[in-house]
Amino acid sequence: MGMRAPELPERSHRRPDAPPPTRAEPPERLWTHPETAEFLGLPPSTLHQLNHKGVGPRSFKVGKHRRYDPADVMAWLDSRASEPRGAA
């Protein structure tokens, strides 16, 4: 009898309190890492660091490349919005 390797939990780049993503249909196209960084106005290295820390937008590893669903990027950006002054 061989020993089975223990199952490892999946790593997630989503915040633990973020709602699970829902999608009725797949995106038209996934964004590349440089495209996503440009859209967010960040250097690609900053986006890489956000991913490494697990606080960036949800992303997918496709081979050795990272891809982003535009809807996930927009949801992440929306979750980072500050409250308007005077609202509470």
Residue frames as a rotation matrix with the C-alpha (Angstrom) as fourth column:
MET 1
0.572 0.820 0.000 0.00
0.820 -0.572 0.000 0.00
0.000 0.000 -1.000 0.00
GLY 2
-0.446 -0.719 0.533 1.37
0.705 -0.649 -0.285 3.38
0.551 0.249 0.796 -0.99
MET 3
-0.301 0.298 -0.906 0.92
0.720 -0.552 -0.421 6.49
-0.625 -0.779 -0.048 1.06
ARG 4
0.334 0.486 0.807 -1.20
0.860 -0.507 -0.050 9.25
0.385 0.711 -0.588 -0.39
ALA 5
-0.789 -0.580 0.201 0.05
0.484 -0.790 -0.377 12.79
0.377 -0.200 0.904 -0.22
PRO 6
-0.322 0.701 -0.637 -2.08
0.687 -0.290 -0.666 15.05
-0.651 -0.652 -0.388 1.97
GLU 7
0.201 0.470 0.859 -4.43
0.902 -0.431 0.025 17.34
0.382 0.770 -0.511 0.10
LEU 8
-0.757 -0.520 -0.395 -3.28
0.619 -0.763 -0.183 20.93
-0.206 -0.384 0.900 0.25
PRO 9
0.272 0.863 -0.426 -5.73
0.555 -0.502 -0.663 23.81
-0.786 -0.056 -0.616 0.49
GLU 10
0.259 -0.111 0.960 -6.03
0.911 -0.302 -0.281 25.94
0.320 0.947 0.023 -2.62
ARG 11
-0.623 -0.471 -0.624 -4.26
0.613 -0.790 -0.016 29.27
-0.485 -0.392 0.781 -2.47
SER 12
0.398 0.812 0.427 -6.52
0.916 -0.374 -0.144 32.17
0.043 0.448 -0.893 -3.13
HIS 13
-0.768 -0.606 0.209 -5.65
0.608 -0.791 -0.061 35.71
0.203 0.081 0.976 -4.12
ARG 14
0.042 0.864 0.502 -9.05
0.202 -0.499 0.843 36.85
0.979 0.066 -0.195 -2.89
ARG 15
-0.630 -0.128 0.766 -9.60
-0.659 -0.435 -0.614 38.61
0.411 -0.891 0.190 0.38
PRO 16
-0.943 0.239 -0.233 -11.16
0.314 0.871 -0.379 36.17
0.112 -0.430 -0.896 2.89
ASP 17
-0.452 0.814 -0.364 -14.15
0.254 -0.274 -0.928 38.48
-0.855 -0.512 -0.083 3.42
ALA 18
-0.679 0.190 -0.709 -14.76
-0.688 -0.501 0.525 39.04
-0.255 0.844 0.471 -0.31
PRO 19
0.356 0.856 0.374 -17.92
-0.544 0.515 -0.663 37.44
-0.760 0.032 0.649 -1.70
PRO 20
-0.293 -0.457 0.840 -17.34
0.395 0.742 0.541 34.55
-0.871 0.490 -0.037 -4.09
PRO 21
-0.741 -0.015 -0.671 -17.29
-0.517 -0.625 0.585 35.68
-0.428 0.781 0.455 -7.71
THR 22
0.036 0.783 0.621 -20.37
0.335 0.576 -0.745 34.95
-0.941 0.235 -0.242 -9.76
ARG 23
-0.626 -0.251 -0.738 -20.48
-0.584 -0.476 0.657 34.98
-0.516 0.843 0.151 -13.52
ALA 24
0.447 0.864 0.232 -23.22
-0.355 0.410 -0.840 33.98
-0.821 0.293 0.490 -15.91
GLU 25
0.960 -0.174 0.221 -20.86
0.274 0.415 -0.867 33.73
0.059 0.893 0.446 -18.87
PRO 26
0.172 -0.973 -0.157 -17.11
0.906 0.094 0.412 33.83
-0.386 -0.213 0.898 -19.43
PRO 27
0.231 -0.151 -0.961 -15.41
-0.084 -0.987 0.135 37.16
-0.969 0.050 -0.241 -20.15
GLU 28
0.976 0.103 -0.194 -14.86
-0.187 -0.067 -0.980 38.13
-0.114 0.992 -0.046 -23.75
ARG 29
0.399 -0.912 -0.100 -11.13
0.205 0.195 -0.959 38.25
0.894 0.362 0.265 -23.10
LEU 30
0.731 -0.266 -0.628 -8.79
0.657 0.026 0.753 38.08
-0.184 -0.964 0.194 -20.10
TRP 31
0.875 -0.459 0.156 -6.31
-0.399 -0.864 -0.306 40.91
0.275 0.205 -0.939 -19.53
THR 32
0.280 -0.880 -0.383 -2.58
0.531 0.475 -0.702 40.33
0.799 -0.007 0.601 -19.36
HIS 33
0.213 -0.309 -0.927 -0.51
0.947 -0.169 0.274 41.48
-0.241 -0.936 0.257 -16.39
PRO 34
-0.821 -0.566 -0.070 0.84
0.531 -0.803 0.269 44.57
-0.209 0.184 0.960 -18.24
GLU 35
-0.479 0.725 0.495 -2.64
0.265 -0.418 0.869 45.48
0.837 0.548 0.008 -19.52
THR 36
0.472 0.676 -0.566 -4.09
0.725 0.067 0.685 45.24
0.501 -0.734 -0.458 -16.02
ALA 37
-0.152 -0.625 -0.766 -1.27
0.890 -0.424 0.169 47.30
-0.430 -0.656 0.620 -14.53
GLU 38
-0.913 -0.176 0.369 -1.75
0.356 -0.786 0.506 49.96
0.201 0.593 0.780 -17.22
PHE 39
-0.050 0.979 0.197 -5.51
0.404 -0.160 0.901 50.07
0.913 0.124 -0.388 -16.63
LEU 40
0.616 0.281 -0.736 -4.93
0.772 -0.034 0.634 50.54
0.154 -0.959 -0.238 -12.88
GLY 41
0.746 -0.396 0.536 -2.20
-0.225 -0.907 -0.357 53.12
0.627 0.145 -0.765 -13.49
LEU 42
0.764 -0.490 0.420 0.38
-0.358 0.220 0.908 51.02
-0.537 -0.843 -0.008 -11.63
PRO 43
-0.183 -0.847 -0.498 3.83
-0.981 0.194 0.029 49.81
0.072 0.494 -0.866 -12.56
PRO 44
0.398 0.328 -0.856 3.69
-0.404 0.901 0.157 46.07
0.823 0.284 0.492 -13.35
SER 45
-0.572 -0.688 -0.447 6.05
0.134 0.459 -0.878 45.43
0.809 -0.562 -0.170 -10.43
THR 46
-0.757 0.375 0.535 3.54
-0.653 -0.415 -0.633 46.99
-0.015 -0.829 0.559 -8.00
LEU 47
0.339 0.904 -0.259 0.76
-0.905 0.388 0.171 44.77
0.255 0.176 0.951 -9.32
HIS 48
0.051 -0.421 -0.905 3.11
-0.068 0.903 -0.424 41.79
0.996 0.084 0.018 -8.93
GLN 49
-0.898 -0.426 0.108 3.72
-0.102 -0.036 -0.994 42.74
0.427 -0.904 -0.011 -5.28
LEU 50
-0.288 0.880 0.377 -0.04
-0.955 -0.238 -0.174 43.09
-0.063 -0.410 0.910 -4.65
ASN 51
0.496 0.435 -0.752 -0.50
-0.564 0.819 0.101 39.57
0.660 0.374 0.652 -6.04
HIS 52
-0.330 -0.742 -0.584 2.38
0.060 0.601 -0.797 38.20
0.942 -0.298 -0.154 -4.00
LYS 53
-0.937 0.003 0.349 0.87
-0.335 -0.286 -0.898 39.65
0.097 -0.958 0.269 -0.81
GLY 54
-0.693 0.718 -0.064 -2.56
0.711 0.696 0.099 38.30
0.116 0.023 -0.993 -1.75
VAL 55
-0.253 0.600 -0.759 -4.22
0.435 -0.631 -0.643 41.72
-0.864 -0.492 -0.102 -1.74
GLY 56
-0.850 -0.100 -0.518 -4.44
-0.379 -0.566 0.732 42.43
-0.366 0.819 0.443 -5.47
PRO 57
0.095 0.919 -0.383 -7.28
-0.981 0.022 -0.190 41.72
-0.166 0.394 0.904 -7.87
ARG 58
0.407 0.153 0.900 -8.27
-0.156 0.983 -0.097 38.09
-0.900 -0.101 0.424 -8.39
SER 59
0.069 -0.463 -0.884 -6.17
-0.989 -0.147 0.000 36.52
-0.130 0.874 -0.468 -11.10
PHE 60
0.931 0.213 0.295 -5.55
-0.152 0.964 -0.218 33.23
-0.331 0.158 0.930 -12.88
LYS 61
-0.172 -0.985 -0.021 -2.27
-0.613 0.091 0.784 31.51
-0.771 0.148 -0.620 -13.54
VAL 62
0.917 0.399 0.018 -2.33
-0.204 0.507 -0.838 30.20
-0.343 0.764 0.546 -17.12
GLY 63
0.578 -0.816 -0.021 0.92
0.546 0.406 -0.732 28.34
0.606 0.412 0.680 -17.70
LYS 64
-0.306 -0.742 -0.597 3.54
0.951 -0.258 -0.168 30.79
-0.029 -0.619 0.785 -16.53
HIS 65
-0.771 0.090 0.630 1.37
0.157 -0.933 0.324 33.82
0.617 0.349 0.705 -17.27
ARG 66
-0.666 0.588 -0.459 -1.05
0.488 -0.121 -0.864 35.67
-0.563 -0.800 -0.207 -15.01
ARG 67
-0.701 0.534 0.472 -4.42
0.333 -0.341 0.879 36.70
0.631 0.774 0.061 -16.44
TYR 68
-0.866 0.409 -0.288 -7.18
0.082 -0.453 -0.888 38.91
-0.494 -0.792 0.359 -15.06
ASP 69
-0.209 0.894 0.396 -10.91
0.963 0.117 0.243 38.95
0.171 0.432 -0.886 -15.66
PRO 70
-0.696 -0.077 0.714 -11.86
0.157 -0.986 0.047 42.62
0.701 0.145 0.698 -16.23
ALA 71
0.380 0.906 0.188 -14.97
-0.098 -0.162 0.982 42.15
0.920 -0.391 0.028 -14.04
ASP 72
0.556 -0.260 -0.789 -12.78
0.798 0.432 0.420 40.91
0.232 -0.864 0.448 -11.16
VAL 73
-0.592 -0.799 0.109 -10.45
0.757 -0.597 -0.265 43.88
0.277 -0.075 0.958 -11.56
MET 74
-0.387 0.533 0.752 -13.42
-0.144 -0.841 0.522 46.27
0.911 0.094 0.402 -11.47
ALA 75
0.682 0.648 -0.337 -14.87
0.191 0.287 0.939 44.51
0.706 -0.705 0.072 -8.41
TRP 76
0.110 -0.743 -0.660 -11.49
0.988 0.157 -0.011 44.74
0.112 -0.650 0.751 -6.64
LEU 77
-0.756 -0.390 0.525 -11.19
0.411 -0.908 -0.083 48.41
0.509 0.153 0.847 -7.54
ASP 78
0.064 0.888 0.456 -14.73
-0.176 -0.440 0.881 49.07
0.982 -0.137 0.128 -6.30
SER 79
0.660 0.174 -0.731 -13.97
0.588 0.485 0.647 47.31
0.468 -0.857 0.218 -3.01
ARG 80
-0.275 -0.873 -0.403 -11.09
0.961 -0.241 -0.133 49.75
0.018 -0.424 0.906 -2.46
ALA 81
-0.146 0.287 0.947 -13.19
0.336 -0.885 0.321 52.89
0.930 0.365 0.033 -2.90
SER 82
-0.932 -0.150 -0.329 -13.30
0.361 -0.312 -0.879 55.25
0.029 -0.938 0.345 0.03
GLU 83
0.059 0.979 -0.195 -16.55
0.984 -0.090 -0.151 56.54
-0.166 -0.183 -0.969 1.47
PRO 84
-0.005 -0.016 1.000 -17.46
0.466 -0.885 -0.012 60.08
0.885 0.466 0.012 0.41
ARG 85
-0.935 -0.352 -0.051 -16.84
0.225 -0.474 -0.851 62.71
0.275 -0.807 0.523 3.07
GLY 86
-0.620 0.721 0.310 -19.82
-0.784 -0.572 -0.240 63.25
0.004 -0.392 0.920 5.31
ALA 87
0.281 0.704 -0.653 -21.23
-0.591 0.662 0.460 59.79
0.756 0.257 0.602 4.66
ALA 88
-0.827 -0.546 0.134 -21.45
-0.453 0.506 -0.734 57.50
0.333 -0.668 -0.665 7.62
